[in-house]
Amino acid sequence: MAPDKPTSLITVTLPSGATLEDALRQLGIGRDAVDTDYGLVDLHNGTYALLVTEAVAERAHGTPGARGPYANPKIEPFGPPQPGRDED
């Protein structure tokens, strides 16, 4: 079985200016349990978002200052492609 990939969105309360390393320390997890490309997103209210493995998201319920998991739907274009627009 493949390792659990970071796909669950959670939030964690941290001091202003926190880093991904601060979040990892508070959650007690390693870098392999988070999507480092997504990083730590400052929601500007003392709360930060990050993508973690499903196992970490389940454990977050018992971690002070952590909440989630939250829905993280894939964002896709709406409607048919328009002529003259770049497509990915």
Phi, psi and omega in degrees: 000139179289152178298153178298120180271146177294109180221356182258131181269125175230167173237155179218140178272124182219161176295155178306138180082013182298156179246171176300321179299323177298317179295317179300317179298313182296322181277346180069040182231167178261170181299334180290348181264001180232159174272100183289337175291322176292319177076203180249117185259121179282117179271005173063029175219025183086004181244141180234145179251148174206155177265128182230171176292160179300321180297318178294319180299320178295320179290337184300335179305327183262005182261123179303133177084355180258144178219156177125188007281157178246160177298142179221067185291150176290135179266124181228159177299153178253128178088178182287156178300142180263136178301138177086000179258144177289139177243141178271000000 
